[in-house]
Structures are given as structure tokens and as C-alpha cells.
Amino acid sequence: MAVFLNSIMYIRVSWYCISFLFVKTLSRRSGRERERERGRERREMAKSKNHTAHNQSHKAHRNGIKKPRKQRNISTRGMDPKFLRNQRYARKHNNKAADSASVEE
């Protein structure tokens, strides 16, 4: 049993050493590689301008800046249904009231 445990310990230790050496060799870079990386950093493109409003006001004024036309009827979509029902009846009977008022005069 002791021999078996020693062999397991040996395998664990040897695996750790091998993996450690492997990682070390991967992380190690030569001087030329480091110089190449520094050169890449220097040769990156310059940042470009993100936004400008140049010529936009001229373009807007070529045909004139106009106020939006007001709508004749406001949309009733999404309004209170009880209010809309009452409004419908009021419009329906509105002309009758005007006609009867003009007849009485």
C-alpha cells in the first residue's frame, strides 16, 4: 500500500513539474518578439474623428427650415373609451341643436 501511495505522489509531483516547465516555456519570449510587439503598438492607425456637424446647417437651410404642419384632427387612439362615446353622441346631436336655434330666431 505504501508503495502505491508513493507512486501516486511521484506522479502528482512529476506532473506538476512538467506542467510548470511547460507554462514557463510558453510565457518566455525572445528579445526580437518583444521588439516586434513594441513596433506593432507604434504602427497602429491613428484614431479618427468620431463626429462633426460640418455642413449640416447649410444643408438644412437650403430648402428652408419649416414648422411642421398642424394636424386638423388629433388622433383619438388610446383615449378613454367612455369619453370618446360621449364625444360621439355630442357631435351627432350638435348639428340638431344649431338648426333648432336658427329656426327659433
N, C-alpha and C positions, 0 to 999 in steps of 0.2 A: 504493500500500500504506500509506503514511504517513497519507494522508487517511482511509483506512478505520479504522486504529488510533485516530486522533484522534476519529473519530465514536463508536467504541466507548467510549473513555474518557469522552467527553462524556455518553453515555447512562448509563454507570455512575454518574458524579458527579451527574448531574441526578436519577437515580432515588434515590440515597442522600439527596439534599437533600429531595426530595419526601416520601420515607418518614419522614425525621427530623421534618419540619414536621408531618406528619400525626399522628405519635405525640405530639408536643408538644401539639398542639391537643386530642387526646383526653385527655391527662393533666391538662390545665389545668381547674380548676373555679372557679366563681364563689364569692363570699363567701356568698351565700344557700344554695348547695348544701352548703357546708361546715357552715353553721349547721343545716341540716336533718338532716345526718348526726349532728351532736352531739346534737340533740334526740331522734333515734331511739335513740341509745345510752342516754340518760337515761330514756326511756319504756319500756324493756324490762321484762318482767314479773320480779317478784322470784323468787328461787329457792325452790322448795317443799321441804318436808321429805321426805327420801328413805325413812326407815324409823322405825317406832315399835313397841314391844311393848305398848302400852297395851291393857288389857282381855284380853290373850291368856291370862294365867294364870287369870283369873276364868273364862273360857270353858272352859279345860282342867279346872278343878276342879268344874264344875257336875255332871258325871256321875262325878266321881272319876277320879284317875289310877290305872290298874290295871296290874299287871305283865302282860307277855304270857304267855299260857298255853304251857307247855312241851309240845312235841310228844311223842306216845307213841313213835313210831319215827323215828329220824334217817334222812334220805334217804341212800341208798347211791349216788346218781347221781354219777359221777365218781370213785368209789373204785377201788382196784386190783382188776382182774378176778380175779386169782389168789386174793386174799384173800376176795373175795365167793364164789367157787366153793367154797373150803374152808369158809366160814361156812355155806353151803347144806347141805353134807354133815353138818356138825356139828349143825345144827338138826334135820336129818332123823333122825339116829341118837340124838339127845339123849333123846327120849321112851322109846326102847327100853332105854337104859341105866337110866333111872329105874324102869321097870317091872320089869326083872330084879332090881334092887336091893331093891325092895319085896317081891318074891316070895321071895327068899332069907331075908328076916328072918322 
